[in-house]
């Protein structure tokens, strides 16, 4: 599956699970290079009762990274190439696809938005409705992630797709933070989650129908 790189300006504010990988041994823009002897840290925001997925494992450079615990990385920017995230389906319904957003806050400024990269994993409704927005123009293969099952997405495998855009603002070796959000979850029965609520998309320009979480959990 292919993703899309862009300047992070147009996405509406979804309620999201956020991970901030603060890999502080890198070089911040406009600052003197320094080494943080306290190690690096991945911060995970708490999930809500009706959040459909849970981040259960993160790894970089082949080592497990515990949320909100400092760790030491000695490989420079290689963590971007090796970032893997394991998610668990918390609902009672099979999941066909998910849409992630990787946002790089250090690439933003007072006059420009940070660079973001959107990755659609599995069979997403977004790709079905807007096939031209996806480079491979295919609907994707359903994940078929059953209730309480886990699956791992290799985000590092897509490094080349957004690294060139990153380099236009900041050397990838200097990137020390990434924010990873799950912005849309697509269920096999057609229900979607996004913006903090569940809904059924409607045909044409009609507003989607809001779904009570009790139909999902």
N, C-alpha and C positions, 0 to 999 in steps of 0.2 A: 504494500500500500504506500502511496506517496503522500507527502504533506505539502503544505504551502507556506512559504516564508513571506513576511511582510512587516511593515512598520506597524506597531501595535496601536492602531488608532480607531478601528471601526467596530470592534467587538463590543456588544452590549454587556453590561455588568452582570455576569452570571454569578450565582452563589456557587462557590467552588471549593474543592479540596486543594489546598495550596501547599507546595513544598518549596522551601527556599534553601538551596544548597549554598551555604556560605563558605566557599573554599578560599579562605583568606590568605593563602600563601601566594596568591597571584598579585598582579600589579593593578591598583586602582587608577583610573584616569586622573592625571594631574597630581598624583601623589608619588612619593619616593617608595621604591620597592621595599617591602619589609617581610619578615617571617613571623607568623603568629605561632609562638611556641605552645599555645593552648590547644592547637589543633583546629580542625574544620568542624562544621556542624550542619546538619540537615534538620530544619524546623518543619514540623507537621502541624497544621492547624487542626483542632478538634473537629470530628465529624458530627453531624446532627442526627437526630433520631431517624429522619426519613431520607438520609443520604443513601443512594443506591449501592455505592461501592466503598470499600475501605482499602487504604494502602496498608498492606501487611508486611512488605519487605522492600528494601531499596539496596542496590549494590552499585559500587563504582570501583573500577580497577580490580574486579574480582573479589572484593571484600564486602561483607555485609556492613551496611551503614544503619545504625540504630537512630530512629527519629529523636531529635532533641538531645543527642549525645555527641560530644566532640570526638572526632577521629582524625587521624593523620594521613595525609596523602603526599607521596613524594614523586608524583608523575606529571607535574605541571598540568597542562590542559587535557591530558588523556582521559580525565574523568568524564568529559563530555562524550567521548567516543565509546565509553563502556557503561554508560548509565542504563540501568535496568530497574524496572518497577514491577512489583507483583501486587495484583489487586484481587479482592474477594467480592463476590456478588452477595450483597447482604439481603437481597429481596427474595420473593417466592417465585419470580419469573425468570426464564432464560434471557440472557442478554446477547444481542446480535452484534452490537458495535458500540464504540466509545470515541469521543473526540477530545483530544488533549490539546492544551495550549502551553507551549514553553515560552516564557517571557524572560528577557535578559535586561534587568533594570539598569545595569551599568551603561547600556548603550543609549539611554535617554538623556535628555538635557532640558534646560529651561525652554528651549525652542523646538524640541522634537520629541516624539513619543519613543519609548523603548521598542526595540525590535522584538517581534513575536513570531513563533512558528507553530502552525496548527497541524496536528497529525490525526488523521482519521484511521482508527484501528477496527478492522472487521467490516461488516456490512452496515454502513451508517445511512440514515435517512437523508442527511445532508448531501451525500454523494448521489443518492437516487434522485433527489429533487434538482440538484445543480451539477449534472455530470461534467459540464465544461469547467467547473471550478477545481476538478481533480485532474492531475496530469495524466493518470493512467485511464481516466474516463470509464472505470469499471465500478460496479456497485460494491465490490468487495465480497469476501467469503465470510459468512456469519461465524462469529466466535462460538456460538452455542455454549456460552458460559452459564452453566446450570446454577440453581440456588446453592449458596454456600461454597461453591467451587472457587478455585483460584486460577489465575493465569498470569503469565509474565510477558510484558511488552519490552522489547529491546529498543529503547529510544536512542541509544548510541549508534545503532545501525543507520540512522538517518542524519548523522552529523554532517555529511557532505551536502545535504540538501539545504541547510541553513548557514553553514560556516562561511560561505562567500558573502552573504549579506551581513553577517556579524563582522567580517573583516572590513567592511565598508565604514564601520564606526569604531571598531575596537579590535585589536589583535586577539585572536581566540586564546592565546597563551595568557592574556591579561584578564580574561573573564573569570570572575570568582563567584558569581551568583546566577542561579537560574530558578525561576518560579514555575512550577508545574501545576497546572490546573486541569481537572476533569470538568469540561464545560457542558458536554451533552452525553447522555447514555440512551441508547436505542434498544428497546426490548423486542423480542420475537413477535409479540402480539400487536405491535404497532404503537404502543405507548412510548413516549419519550420523557426524559427528565432533563431540565435545563432551567436556569434562572431560579433554582430553589424549589421548583414545583414539577409535578407530573401532569402530562396532558396528552391528548390525542390530536394529531394534526388534522386540520380540516381541508377539504378540497378548495381550490381556487384561493380567493382572497379572504375567505371567512376566518374568523378568529378560532384558534384551537380550543378544544374542550378541556377544561381543567379536570383532572382525575384525582380523587381522594387517595391519599397514600395507603389506605386500608385495602385498596384493590391490588396493591403491589407487594405489601408485606404480609 
